[in-house]
Amino acid sequence: MRNLSFEDGYEVAKLIAKGVDLPRLQRIYEVVKKAMECFKEEGDERDFMLGLVEGLGEISRLREDIARIINVAKSMGISIEVNIRYGEEV
């Protein structure tokens, strides 16, 4: 069986983010962050959970920033369309 890594956790965070809206993503981030308290000892599981928490947090903050930019643009009469793709291909 393969060991789970930080990068694996980050990839799982991207997959979760693809399927949920911002409020749910923020809630998942808070729940998983709280669950991290169970993983006090170093190991593959802790690395995976750290990657998952870090990924969820970064993606959540990115989505919040994008929402703010869109709202500012709307208030100025500018329409912005943003497509988020999770992966290396852009």
Number of C-alpha atoms within 10 A of each C-alpha: 3 5 10 16 19 19 16 17 23 22 19 18 26 19 14 17 21 13 9 12 12 16 11 14 21 19 13 20 22 14 12 15 17 11 12 15 10 8 14 8 9 8 12 15 17 20 19 21 25 22 22 26 25 18 23 29 19 15 20 23 14 14 18 15 12 15 14 12 13 17 15 13 13 12 10 9 9 10 11 11 5 8 5 10 10 14 9 5 5 6
